[in-house]
């Protein structure tokens, strides 16, 4: 899952800090109004739920919690856990999307070079960073930090900012640049993304590689190779994955019967749907719904 920011204007920094959770502590239950919360775990493990999404965040894992959504700790920390956190805001439109969309930059012309074209910035909601990337983010986040929350000592300390406002925004943009997903990609990746988007919008139809080949005017082997290089799966495997992820959401968020879900997803029979679901989630759909509620 990705957050898609429509720019300009770019997102901007609000405040940052560090928090120590003791073993047994749970992240507070809250809804942040109009600000995002980027949380990076540097020690231990933090258990967070954001609406229906659950995250078990270990060292070097980060998550971005979107505004106006309920989030809370769904399980106590099992050991002392340290996090660096950062709040930021965005004035433009923000959406949650499954995949970044390709954008081709337009060249300037004589009629239009005093305005900036709208573009999209994509940030992964969750990611495990390499040690090098984690150190880079921590370095920038510590420089921005002016709040220290210590549950062990039951105190919250505020310090006066030591850096200039413009430098703050530069450091924040360093962080964004380190985690954003570049959406200008190669022609082969462009094909893979188009195929993915087509499959996602036709998940309730029977899979047909012939139809995809005719639509995009490429051979079947080339399409399979392009998609596999971009996503690590064949188009048919992606179709199955997208279908089952839709099924998972419907089981959690609706009271529709298994037969109704199977029909809406386009399966030939509910027994085949149950077999496919069990092969991915190692439970029947009914058992999965029971354990999720």
C-alpha positions as CSV (number, residue, x, y, z in Angstrom):
1,X,0.0,0.0,0.0
2,X,1.2,3.5,-0.9
3,X,0.2,7.1,0.1
4,X,-0.2,9.2,-3.0
5,X,0.4,12.9,-2.5
6,X,-0.7,15.4,-5.2
7,X,2.0,18.1,-5.5
8,X,2.6,21.0,-5.4
9,X,2.6,21.9,-2.6
10,X,5.0,19.4,-1.1
11,X,4.3,17.8,2.3
12,X,5.8,19.8,5.1
13,X,7.4,19.0,8.5
14,X,5.5,19.8,11.8
15,X,7.3,18.2,14.8
16,X,9.5,15.2,15.6
17,X,10.6,13.3,18.7
18,X,11.6,10.1,20.3
19,X,9.7,7.7,22.6
20,X,10.8,4.9,24.9
21,X,8.1,2.2,25.7
22,X,8.7,-0.1,28.6
23,X,8.0,-3.8,28.4
24,X,4.2,-4.0,29.0
25,X,3.5,-0.5,27.5
26,X,1.0,-0.1,24.7
27,X,0.8,2.7,22.1
28,X,-2.0,5.1,22.9
29,X,-5.4,4.9,21.1
30,X,-5.9,8.1,19.1
31,X,-6.9,9.8,15.9
32,X,-4.5,12.5,14.6
33,X,-6.3,15.4,12.9
34,X,-4.8,16.5,9.6
35,X,-1.2,15.2,10.4
36,X,0.7,12.1,9.3
37,X,2.7,10.1,11.8
38,X,5.9,8.5,10.6
39,X,7.2,5.9,13.1
40,X,10.6,4.3,12.9
41,X,11.5,1.5,15.3
42,X,15.2,1.6,16.5
43,X,15.0,-1.0,19.3
44,X,12.5,-3.7,20.3
45,X,9.1,-4.3,18.7
46,X,6.0,-2.2,18.5
47,X,2.5,-3.6,17.8
48,X,0.3,-1.1,16.0
49,X,-3.2,-1.3,14.4
50,X,-4.3,1.3,11.9
51,X,-8.0,0.8,11.2
52,X,-8.0,-2.8,9.9
53,X,-4.3,-3.0,9.2
54,X,-2.0,-4.6,11.8
55,X,1.8,-4.0,12.0
56,X,4.4,-5.8,14.0
57,X,7.3,-3.3,13.7
58,X,10.8,-4.5,14.6
59,X,14.1,-2.7,14.3
60,X,14.5,-0.8,11.0
61,X,10.8,-1.0,10.2
62,X,8.7,2.1,9.6
63,X,5.0,2.9,9.1
64,X,3.2,6.0,8.0
65,X,-0.1,6.5,9.7
66,X,-2.5,8.7,7.8
67,X,-4.6,11.5,9.4
68,X,-8.1,11.0,10.7
69,X,-7.8,7.2,11.1
70,X,-8.0,5.4,14.4
71,X,-4.7,3.8,15.4
72,X,-3.6,2.1,18.6
73,X,-1.4,-0.6,20.1
74,X,-3.0,-4.0,19.8
75,X,-0.5,-5.8,22.0
76,X,1.9,-4.7,24.7
77,X,5.6,-4.3,24.0
78,X,7.5,-7.4,25.2
79,X,10.7,-5.5,25.8
80,X,12.0,-1.9,26.1
81,X,11.2,-0.4,22.7
82,X,12.5,2.8,21.2
83,X,11.0,4.7,18.3
84,X,11.8,7.9,16.4
85,X,8.6,9.6,15.2
86,X,7.8,12.6,12.9
87,X,4.6,14.4,12.2
88,X,4.1,16.1,8.9
89,X,1.2,17.5,6.9
90,X,0.1,18.0,3.3
91,X,-2.1,20.7,1.8
92,X,-2.8,18.8,-1.4
93,X,-4.9,15.7,-2.1
94,X,-3.8,12.4,-0.5
95,X,-5.1,8.9,-1.5
96,X,-4.2,5.4,-0.5
97,X,-3.3,3.3,-3.6
98,X,-2.1,-0.2,-4.2
99,X,0.6,0.7,-6.7
100,X,2.3,3.9,-8.0
101,X,1.2,5.0,-11.4
102,X,3.6,5.9,-14.1
103,X,3.9,9.6,-14.9
104,X,5.7,10.9,-18.0
105,X,7.1,14.4,-17.5
106,X,6.2,16.9,-20.2
107,X,8.7,19.2,-21.7
108,X,8.4,22.9,-21.3
109,X,6.9,25.0,-24.1
110,X,6.6,28.7,-24.9
111,X,3.0,28.9,-23.7
112,X,3.6,27.3,-20.3
113,X,6.7,27.7,-18.3
114,X,5.6,29.9,-15.4
115,X,3.5,27.1,-13.7
116,X,4.3,23.7,-12.3
117,X,2.5,20.6,-13.6
118,X,0.7,18.6,-10.9
119,X,2.6,15.4,-10.1
120,X,2.2,12.6,-7.6
121,X,4.6,11.6,-4.8
122,X,4.3,8.0,-3.6
123,X,5.4,6.9,-0.1
124,X,5.2,3.2,1.0
125,X,2.9,3.0,4.0
126,X,5.2,0.3,5.5
127,X,8.8,-0.7,4.8
128,X,11.8,-2.5,6.3
129,X,14.9,-0.3,5.8
130,X,18.4,-1.5,5.2
131,X,20.8,-0.6,8.0
132,X,22.3,2.1,5.9
133,X,19.0,3.7,5.1
134,X,17.9,3.4,8.7
135,X,21.0,5.2,9.9
136,X,20.4,8.0,7.4
137,X,16.7,8.5,8.5
138,X,17.7,8.4,12.2
139,X,20.4,11.0,11.7
140,X,17.9,13.4,10.1
141,X,15.0,12.6,12.5
142,X,17.3,13.1,15.6
143,X,18.3,16.5,14.2
144,X,14.6,17.4,13.9
145,X,13.7,16.0,17.3
146,X,12.4,18.4,20.0
147,X,10.2,16.1,22.0
148,X,11.3,13.2,24.2
149,X,8.6,10.9,25.6
150,X,9.8,8.5,28.3
151,X,7.2,6.0,29.6
152,X,9.7,4.5,32.0
153,X,10.1,7.9,33.8
154,X,6.5,8.9,33.0
155,X,7.6,12.2,31.5
156,X,7.4,14.2,28.3
157,X,10.2,16.8,27.8
158,X,10.1,19.6,25.2
159,X,13.2,21.4,24.0
160,X,13.5,24.6,22.1
161,X,14.2,24.0,18.4
162,X,17.9,24.6,17.6
163,X,17.8,24.9,13.9
164,X,16.3,27.3,11.4
165,X,12.8,26.7,10.0
166,X,14.0,26.3,6.4
167,X,16.7,23.8,7.5
168,X,14.0,21.8,9.3
169,X,12.1,21.5,6.0
170,X,15.3,20.5,4.1
171,X,16.0,17.7,6.6
172,X,12.4,16.6,6.3
173,X,12.6,16.5,2.5
174,X,15.8,14.4,2.9
175,X,13.7,11.8,4.7
176,X,11.0,11.9,2.1
177,X,13.5,11.6,-0.7
178,X,15.0,8.5,1.0
179,X,11.7,6.6,1.2
180,X,9.7,7.8,-1.8
181,X,9.1,5.6,-4.8
182,X,10.2,7.0,-8.1
183,X,7.3,6.7,-10.6
184,X,9.2,7.5,-13.8
185,X,10.3,4.0,-14.8
186,X,11.5,2.1,-17.9
187,X,9.2,1.2,-20.8
188,X,9.2,-2.4,-19.7
189,X,8.2,-1.5,-16.2
190,X,5.6,0.8,-17.7
191,X,4.0,-2.1,-19.5
192,X,4.1,-4.2,-16.3
193,X,2.3,-1.4,-14.3
194,X,-0.3,-1.0,-17.0
195,X,-0.9,-4.8,-17.0
196,X,-1.2,-4.7,-13.2
197,X,-3.7,-1.9,-13.3
198,X,-5.7,-3.8,-15.9
199,X,-5.7,-7.0,-13.9
200,X,-6.7,-5.1,-10.7
201,X,-9.7,-3.4,-12.4
202,X,-10.8,-6.8,-13.9
203,X,-10.2,-9.0,-11.0
204,X,-13.8,-10.3,-11.0
205,X,-13.3,-11.5,-14.6
206,X,-11.8,-14.9,-15.6
207,X,-8.1,-14.5,-16.3
208,X,-7.1,-14.3,-20.0
209,X,-3.5,-13.8,-21.1
210,X,-4.7,-13.7,-24.7
211,X,-7.0,-10.8,-23.9
212,X,-4.1,-8.9,-22.2
213,X,-1.8,-9.6,-25.1
214,X,-4.3,-8.3,-27.6
215,X,-5.1,-5.2,-25.5
216,X,-1.4,-4.2,-25.1
217,X,-0.1,-5.4,-28.4
218,X,2.8,-7.4,-27.0
219,X,3.5,-11.1,-27.1
220,X,2.5,-13.3,-24.2
221,X,6.1,-14.3,-23.3
222,X,7.1,-10.6,-23.3
223,X,4.2,-9.7,-21.0
224,X,4.9,-12.5,-18.6
225,X,8.6,-11.6,-18.5
226,X,7.9,-7.9,-17.9
227,X,5.4,-8.5,-15.2
228,X,7.6,-11.1,-13.5
229,X,10.6,-8.7,-13.5
230,X,8.5,-5.9,-11.9
231,X,6.5,-7.9,-9.4
232,X,8.1,-11.3,-9.0
233,X,5.0,-13.1,-10.2
234,X,3.3,-14.0,-13.5
235,X,0.1,-12.1,-14.5
236,X,-2.0,-15.1,-13.6
237,X,-0.4,-15.2,-10.1
238,X,-1.1,-11.5,-9.7
239,X,-4.7,-12.0,-10.7
240,X,-5.1,-14.8,-8.1
241,X,-3.4,-12.6,-5.4
242,X,-5.5,-9.5,-6.0
243,X,-8.7,-11.6,-6.0
244,X,-7.8,-13.2,-2.7
245,X,-6.8,-9.9,-1.1
246,X,-10.2,-8.5,-2.1
247,X,-11.8,-11.6,-0.5
248,X,-9.8,-11.0,2.7
249,X,-11.1,-7.5,3.0
250,X,-14.7,-8.6,2.2
251,X,-14.6,-11.3,4.9
252,X,-13.4,-8.8,7.5
253,X,-15.5,-5.7,6.5
254,X,-18.8,-7.3,5.4
255,X,-21.3,-9.9,6.6
256,X,-21.8,-11.3,3.1
257,X,-21.9,-15.1,2.8
258,X,-19.1,-17.2,1.3
259,X,-21.3,-17.9,-1.7
260,X,-22.0,-14.1,-2.2
261,X,-18.3,-13.2,-1.9
262,X,-17.3,-16.0,-4.3
263,X,-19.8,-14.8,-6.9
264,X,-18.8,-11.1,-6.6
265,X,-15.1,-12.1,-7.1
266,X,-16.0,-14.0,-10.2
267,X,-15.1,-17.5,-9.1
268,X,-16.7,-20.4,-11.0
269,X,-17.8,-22.0,-7.8
270,X,-17.6,-21.4,-4.0
271,X,-15.8,-24.6,-3.5
272,X,-13.0,-23.5,-5.9
273,X,-12.8,-20.1,-4.1
274,X,-12.5,-21.9,-0.7
275,X,-9.7,-24.1,-2.1
276,X,-7.8,-21.1,-3.5
277,X,-8.3,-19.1,-0.2
278,X,-7.1,-22.0,1.9
279,X,-3.9,-22.4,-0.2
280,X,-2.9,-18.8,0.5
281,X,-4.1,-18.2,4.0
282,X,-4.0,-21.8,5.4
283,X,-7.6,-21.4,6.7
284,X,-11.0,-21.6,5.2
285,X,-12.7,-18.3,4.6
286,X,-15.1,-18.9,7.5
287,X,-12.3,-19.7,9.9
288,X,-10.4,-16.6,8.8
289,X,-13.5,-14.4,9.4
290,X,-13.9,-15.9,12.8
291,X,-10.3,-15.3,13.9
292,X,-10.3,-11.7,12.5
293,X,-13.3,-10.6,14.5
